[in-house]
Amino acid sequence: MNGSIRVGVVGAGFFGAMIARACDEHGAFSVTAVADAVPEAAERLATALGARVHGGAEALAAADDVDLVVVATPNHLHADPAIAGLRAGKHVFVEKPLGIDADSIDAILAAAEDAPGRLVVGHVMRAFPGVRRMVAQARGGALGTLIEAAGARRRLVHVPADPGDWWKLDRSRSGGELLHEIHELDLVVWALGEPASVVGVVGVSGAPLAHGAHIVDSVTETVLRTADGALGRHSISTSAHRAEWWFRISGTDASVEADFRAGTVTRFVDGAVVDVTGVFDDDASNDSLREAAQAAQAYNTGGPGPLWMRTAVTCELDEIAAAVQGSSTVLTEHPATAARTALRANAVAAEGRQ
Ligand SMILES: NC(=O)c1ccc[n+]([C@@H]2O[C@H](COP(=O)([O-])OP(=O)(O)OC[C@H]3O[C@@H](n4cnc5c(N)ncnc54)[C@H](O)[C@@H]3O)[C@@H](O)[C@H]2O)c1
């Protein structure tokens, strides 16, 4: 416990605990309070970090020793703690996706509008150094006029043998794969800005456990267009035996592409590789990303997480601290664009199925 931004964590599960532990090791934060619907979960994390347990999100948000409320509850339960934090005048970090329905997203944005605190959304991949540089190049004109941004996350998502009543396998609580794993769609809309039109096409959508060992949730292709005529493309699957995980921005002068399975960011001009750098700034984190991305994929399996994920969370905390201090908009701009785009794509896809 060493930094000046005092953190209250709501939701002490897999990712809330990971963020809290990373805050504890980061010079800018100290964790002072923890709340969880399961008292033992709150107690365990609070004890490990020397923090207090609060009965609920409202009490935690109102506490004098909390400057930043971290919301790491399941996806369908982000709105109440986020709004409580914003109404109490605190900065609020909400895990992705901001919400899984339009009403809760609108309610969080309305609370943020008049609030003194900042709303920061957990679009962690924006904070990867290589990705941040790609978008900075695009915005700085280094790629020429933007033509296209595209991203894909396609793999088999394995599930535990006995998952019980796990919210991540329930579309009504997770929002489905497109919302739950919103990362690359967010990068596409972050790079391009608000889409003028969205077309979503679902190839497969079924019961989450239909295939036993892995999730068959949805195979979604989303195509969008901006008012300037740039094109966005996004592809996601939990059922792809040929894995892909990448993000690309193309302009009239060059393309840049992050290949997360290789841990690299490559710049291309006229088909030729001009330079290759890392997704992260250190070799060990890029090696860890490469190793994890090429292994079988499963949602959180417990433990402290691999090195690349801890590095990613540290990069995210750097951006959260900068957002609180008003010196970065990386995680505050377009807070709802990705979630709204996913909802539009799902609606278009549902129409198409009728
Ligand atoms: N950025 C990323 O890469 C990433 C990775 C994993 C999870 N996440 C996000 O983090 C959030 C949490 O996911 P997780 O994997 O930690 O889930 P989890 O199920 O492990 O943890 C959720 C915790 O919230 C608690 N909880 C439930 N309802 C609550 C309430 N009303 N008030 C307080 N606590 C409550 C649960 O008891 C549990 O401890 C989700 O939004 C998820 O999408 C983000």
The ligand as an ORCA input file, in Angstrom:
! r2SCAN-3c Opt
* xyz 0 1
  N      -9.866     -6.933    -19.102
  C      -9.822     -8.243    -19.159
  O      -9.064     -8.816    -19.924
  C     -10.721     -9.041    -18.251
  C     -10.397    -10.357    -17.921
  C     -11.259    -11.052    -17.068
  C     -12.414    -10.443    -16.600
  N     -12.693     -9.161    -16.975
  C     -13.929     -8.514    -16.510
  O     -13.865     -8.351    -15.107
  C     -15.169     -8.487    -14.553
  C     -15.138     -9.579    -13.486
  O     -14.778    -10.802    -14.116
  P     -14.092    -11.970    -13.268
  O     -13.428    -12.864    -14.228
  O     -13.305    -11.389    -12.144
  O     -15.407    -12.683    -12.659
  P     -15.513    -13.491    -11.295
  O     -16.773    -14.246    -11.359
  O     -14.246    -14.230    -11.035
  O     -15.624    -12.354    -10.159
  C     -16.758    -11.549    -10.001
  C     -16.893    -11.222     -8.514
  O     -17.955    -10.290     -8.345
  C     -18.688    -10.677     -7.180
  N     -20.024    -10.103     -7.259
  C     -21.107    -10.562     -7.937
  N     -22.135     -9.703     -7.785
  C     -21.696     -8.694     -7.006
  C     -22.296     -7.503     -6.507
  N     -23.561     -7.190     -6.812
  N     -21.552     -6.691     -5.726
  C     -20.272     -7.000     -5.414
  N     -19.650     -8.113     -5.879
  C     -20.356     -8.935     -6.657
  C     -18.655    -12.187     -7.204
  O     -18.948    -12.727     -5.930
  C     -17.225    -12.445     -7.645
  O     -16.343    -12.503     -6.554
  C     -16.098     -8.798    -15.722
  O     -16.711     -7.617    -16.162
  C     -15.167     -9.340    -16.786
  O     -15.648     -9.131    -18.093
  C     -11.857     -8.454    -17.747
*
